[in-house]
């Protein structure tokens, strides 16, 4: 199965957003209020857009947790 890379960034409105490789643009991570939430709810799960496995990229956020 292919992967869908989500590049996470902090935002306004929702705390975190992800730029996805399957649908260009930023999509809100509505279930995440911490970095740990992102890992728990999204990493390794199935992308709701393209149905591939999600690969989280946290290079643009400061991981302090």
C-alpha positions in Angstrom: 0.0 0.0 0.0 1.2 3.5 -0.8 1.7 6.2 1.8 0.2 9.7 2.0 2.7 12.2 3.6 1.2 14.8 5.9 3.4 17.7 6.7 2.2 19.2 9.9 2.3 22.9 10.9 0.7 25.0 13.6 -2.2 27.3 12.7 -5.0 29.4 13.7 -8.6 28.3 14.3 -7.4 24.7 14.7 -4.1 24.2 16.5 -2.6 22.0 13.8 -2.9 21.7 10.0 -1.4 19.3 7.6 -0.3 19.7 4.0 -1.2 16.4 2.3 0.4 15.0 -0.7 -2.9 13.7 -2.1 -4.9 16.9 -1.9 -2.8 20.0 -2.2 -3.5 22.6 0.4 -3.7 22.6 4.2 -6.3 20.5 6.0 -7.2 20.9 9.6 -6.3 18.2 12.1 -9.5 18.5 14.0 -8.8 15.7 16.5 -5.4 17.0 17.6 -4.6 19.4 20.3 -1.1 18.1 21.0 1.7 16.4 19.1 0.9 13.2 20.8 -2.7 13.4 19.6 -1.4 13.7 16.0 0.6 10.6 16.4 -2.2 8.7 18.1 -5.1 9.7 15.8 -3.4 10.1 12.4 0.1 8.4 12.1 -0.2 5.0 10.4 -3.9 5.3 9.9 -5.8 5.4 6.6 -6.0 8.8 4.9 -9.7 9.8 4.5 -8.9 11.5 1.2 -6.8 9.0 -0.8 -7.2 5.8 1.4 -3.4 5.3 1.7 -1.4 5.0 5.0 -0.7 8.3 6.6 3.0 9.2 7.2 3.3 12.2 9.6 6.1 14.7 9.1 6.7 16.9 12.1 9.7 18.9 10.8 7.8 22.2 10.9 6.6 22.0 14.4 8.5 22.2 17.6 8.2 18.8 19.4 8.5 19.5 23.1 6.3 16.7 24.4 
